[in-house]
């Protein structure tokens, strides 16, 4: 994510010097924006069956609930409608009676289309990139700190290719400060597992425009 943001920042800096020579182009560089967003929503997995070491079924459950997370995006603007940039987020779901958790981190290159309606700027687009899932499921109570307990925890970690369509709107508080409201649906397109949680996430944040 840091490398992508650096690339976009350098690109914005270089292309800004060329603005005077491409004023008449419909796809001329017209500025950049970036900021942070918080999110929540509702996600769920498929039914997951956990097994004991002897092969017998221990428990079947489903991960579901409201995730919470943070992240941000940076964009270069071209013409009146096109924006290209990068974004990255971490989303964590705490679930179950023993406070298990599922964490997804993802990021990638984004592209969206915008329309200016006075102070309101609706947009629609998508991000393509990669993500990583980490799930820690507690199947029994773990009351003792620093004590190894048998058959109480399942740990899984895997990576995937991410495709993330989104839609949203920005409200211009000032010319340089925009409130952002967005919703997305993060898709695992290469390694869908039963313990992958998906659903609609809702974002709110602030973008700083230049």
TABELRA-V846881 format. One record per helix or strand of 3 or more residues. SS is the DSSP state (A for helix, B for strand). FROM is the first residue (numbers start at 1). LEN is the number of residues. If there is no record, write none. Layout:
ss: <SS/SS>
from: <FROM/FROM>
len: <LEN/LEN>
//
This chain:
ss: <A/A/B/B/B/B/B/B/B/B/B>
from: <2/19/29/57/68/82/100/120/153/177/198>
len: <15/4/23/9/11/14/18/19/20/12/12>
//
